[in-house]
Amino acid sequence: MTAFNDESGTGDALRRTLGVSRRRFLSTCTAAATAAIAAPVFGASPALAQDLGRGDDHGGDVLVPANKRGIILYTVRDATGRDPLATDLPSGFREVFQQLSRFGYRQVEFAGYGQHVNAPGGASLESVEGAKLLRSWLDEYGLRAQGNHGFIPPSWPFTTADLDTFKKHLEIANILGMAHMGTGGDPTGSAYRADWDVAADKWNALGEIARREGIKLYTHNHDAAYGFLLDGGPLDAQGRPTRSSGIRKLEYFLKITDPEVVWLEMDIFWAHVAQYKFHTYTAHDGSTQENVFDPAGLVVRNNKRYPLFHAKDGTVNTTNGMGYDMVPFGTGVIDYTTFFSRVGARNYHNPMVEQDNAPSATDPGQSLKHAKIGYDNLAALRKKRHQS
């Protein structure tokens, strides 16, 4: 068991892995950390780091190739937001990139460009100059940015100011080398087809703008998007439909958006929450129908629409309304071996480890510990071998 799996939760255990002091952390890694973390050499050039990651594919059985293992920085938001003058723990984007690279990660997804004001570059790097600085650190540590949960114009039609902000984010994405840019919210929170039609028009328009800049625009979805569309039956007092044909809201969105300009990121945890919550609907004739959601099946039917995943795990909890409690990736019950085996296209998909509750008020190093656990478990996924 490495120090990052130390259940004591002490800062000393984390520092033993990261280096005894900030100065020592920034200059080298201890022999204990080198032994504990089977990851690219600290401080290695990007080319060397990538070469070191190629030896663990085990004859093609690996489900997530080394260069596809990523993490959304929301998981370690406490670390990027930490005051470097008040801690020996990694703080700010540069030091967090350094540590994530040591774990073995090769990709990151941003959740905005803010960090602590005392970190190199200052509080906000949401600018052309800030993006250039971030890109230099990504390159330094052999990381690639794959996306960002950033700005999507709230209004439709768009205001000039919103379009300008959107285009600025596209410029930042290109500087960072992103293939994708998106948002952490559903296209609409509505259950009604007319509102999803409007959302589709909006996303088709935004996606076309993004395509002209060489970026794939994506929407990240939570459980509600997989609920059933209200599209028929008796109308309510406001003239809205009250029953469903059985099509899920996001399935409808996939059908009516342009597959060349609108993309999606499945949060696999929230998709399984939807499987738990939304398994029956009231049909147009008033009967109750069962339709159990199959997250991997939706991806298989629309595989190229899903360049990104959030790899988030959970343990069963039937008392909280969701069916699951979030836990570090690989320590829960969601069957990722089967999921990734079914969806295939392993050199196309980009799974990002995520844990919403990784930061801890009592253990400042917890989110990075859990990031390490997540990487190790993502790297360990192998195809099932059939028994003869």
C-alpha positions, -999 to 999 in steps of 0.1 A, spaced: 0 0 0 14 34 -10 13 65 11 -16 77 -12 -36 47 0 -28 55 37 -61 56 54 -47 78 82 -53 109 61 -24 128 75 -5 155 57 28 138 66 18 107 47 11 128 16 43 148 19 63 116 22 49 107 -12 52 141 -28 85 151 -12 93 164 23 91 201 15 80 224 -12 115 230 -24 123 193 -25 90 186 -42 97 210 -70 133 198 -76 130 160 -74 110 131 -59 120 110 -31 131 74 -36 100 63 -16 77 81 -39 95 67 -70 89 32 -57 53 39 -46 41 56 -78 45 34 -109 42 64 -132 64 85 -156 96 98 -140 91 131 -123 104 160 -144 108 138 -175 103 154 -209 69 148 -225 84 124 -251 101 103 -224 70 104 -202 49 91 -231 74 64 -239 73 52 -203 36 49 -205 36 25 -235 47 -6 -217 15 -14 -198 -9 -23 -226 -3 -61 -220 -8 -74 -255 -39 -53 -263 -59 -64 -232 -58 -30 -217 -92 -12 -219 -80 24 -215 -46 30 -233 -20 49 -214 -23 80 -236 -61 81 -230 -61 82 -192 -73 115 -180 -88 134 -151 -112 164 -149 -96 190 -127 -128 195 -108 -118 164 -89 -87 183 -75 -102 218 -74 -91 222 -38 -55 217 -49 -56 242 -78 -74 266 -54 -50 262 -25 -27 290 -13 9 280 -21 22 303 6 3 284 33 10 247 25 36 223 13 10 204 -7 7 210 -45 -12 241 -52 -22 260 -84 -23 245 -119 14 241 -124 21 220 -93 -11 200 -98 -1 192 -134 33 181 -121 17 157 -96 -9 143 -120 18 136 -145 38 117 -119 7 95 -112 7 87 -149 -22 108 -163 -17 120 -198 -49 141 -203 -68 167 -183 -101 183 -187 -106 218 -173 -135 230 -152 -127 266 -156 -94 285 -155 -94 299 -120 -68 291 -93 -55 307 -61 -43 343 -65 -8 335 -51 -2 306 -76 20 313 -107 0 333 -132 -25 347 -107 -61 340 -99 -76 338 -134 -60 323 -165 -91 328 -187 -73 349 -213 -50 344 -243 -19 351 -221 -32 328 -194 -39 300 -219 -3 303 -232 10 299 -197 -12 269 -191 -1 254 -224 35 257 -214 29 238 -182 9 211 -199 37 206 -224 63 207 -196 46 177 -179 35 157 -209 -2 165 -205 -28 172 -231 -59 192 -225 -90 175 -240 -118 198 -229 -132 224 -206 -165 228 -188 -167 265 -198 -190 291 -212 -221 283 -233 -243 313 -242 -274 311 -220 -297 329 -244 -310 320 -278 -308 339 -301 -274 349 -289 -263 383 -278 -232 399 -293 -215 399 -259 -222 362 -254 -210 353 -288 -178 372 -282 -172 354 -249 -179 320 -266 -154 328 -293 -128 338 -267 -132 304 -251 -127 288 -285 -95 308 -289 -83 296 -255 -92 261 -264 -71 262 -295 -41 277 -276 -44 248 -251 -45 223 -279 -80 210 -271 -99 189 -295 -132 196 -276 -149 223 -256 -181 220 -237 -201 226 -206 -211 208 -174 -248 212 -178 -276 196 -198 -289 214 -230 -321 222 -211 -337 212 -179 -371 208 -195 -391 176 -200 -409 190 -230 -401 183 -267 -406 219 -278 -379 230 -254 -355 203 -266 -362 215 -302 -350 250 -292 -320 236 -274 -311 216 -305 -313 247 -327 -290 265 -303 -265 237 -301 -264 232 -338 -256 269 -343 -229 269 -316 -215 236 -329 -211 251 -364 -192 280 -350 -169 257 -330 -164 235 -360 -151 264 -380 -125 268 -353 -115 231 -354 -132 223 -320 -159 197 -312 -186 212 -290 -199 188 -263 -226 188 -236 -220 169 -204 -251 153 -190 -265 143 -156 -292 119 -147 -322 142 -155 -313 143 -192 -320 105 -194 -355 109 -180 -384 104 -204 -396 131 -227 -432 143 -222 -446 143 -257 -482 133 -257 -513 123 -237 -537 147 -219 -525 183 -216 -521 200 -183 -536 234 -174 -507 252 -192 -514 231 -224 -483 209 -219 -482 171 -225 -482 149 -195 -473 115 -208 -444 99 -228 -438 78 -259 -409 62 -240 -381 81 -257 -355 96 -234 -348 133 -235 -311 130 -245 -320 103 -271 -343 128 -287 -315 154 -286 -291 130 -303 -317 124 -330 -324 161 -339 -289 175 -336 -262 175 -363 -238 146 -356 -211 166 -374 -212 196 -350 -228 184 -316 -210 159 -294 -216 145 -259 -197 135 -228 -214 107 -208 -209 109 -171 -211 72 -165 -220 75 -128 -250 98 -135 -260 75 -164 -263 47 -138 -282 69 -115 -306 75 -143 -308 37 -148 -319 35 -111 -343 64 -112 -360 63 -146 -371 28 -155 -408 33 -159 -430 58 -177 -466 66 -182 -475 60 -219 -499 81 -239 -527 57 -232 -521 59 -194 -505 25 -190 -473 21 -170 -444 8 -192 -410 -4 -182 -378 7 -200 -346 1 -182 -318 24 -193 -287 9 -208 -259 35 -207 -234 14 -227 -261 6 -252 -267 42 -259 -231 48 -265 -228 18 -288 -257 31 -309 -241 66 -311 -204 57 -306 -188 86 -325 -210 111 -307 -192 103 -274 -155 113 -276 -154 119 -238 -165 101 -207 -165 109 -170 -153 78 -152 -169 81 -118 -177 53 -94 -203 46 -67 -214 21 -41 -250 11 -37 -273 33 -16 -310 29 -20 -319 55 6 -305 87 -10 -328 88 -41 -299 82 -65 -291 46 -59 -254 53 -54 -228 71 -32 -198 85 -50 -165 68 -41 -130 69 -57 -129 54 -92 -124 16 -91 -136 12 -55 -173 10 -63 -197 -14 -80 -201 2 -115 -188 -25 -139 -163 -5 -159 -147 -36 -174 -180 -45 -191 -188 -9 -200 -155 -2 -217 -155 -37 -233 -190 -31 -248 -184 5 -261 -150 -4 -277 -132 22 -298 -106 25 -270 -84 47 -292 -112 71 -297 -128 76 -263 -112 98 -236 -123 87 -201 -117 114 -174 -116 102 -138 -139 123 -117 -150 124 -81 -172 153 -70 -166 147 -33 -128 141 -34 -118 173 -16 -120 170 22 -122 196 49 -102 174 73 -77 158 49 -61 185 26 -44 158 5 -74 136 0 -83 147 -36 -48 140 -49 -48 106 -30 -81 98 -47 -67 110 -81 -39 85 -76 -63 57 -67 -84 66 -98 -54 65 -121 -42 31 -108 -77 15 -112 -83 30 -146 -49 17 -158 -57 -18 -143 -88 -23 -164 -84 -53 -187 -106 -72 -211 -122 -102 -196 -107 -135 -207 -132 -162 -217 -128 -195 -199 -125 -225 -221 
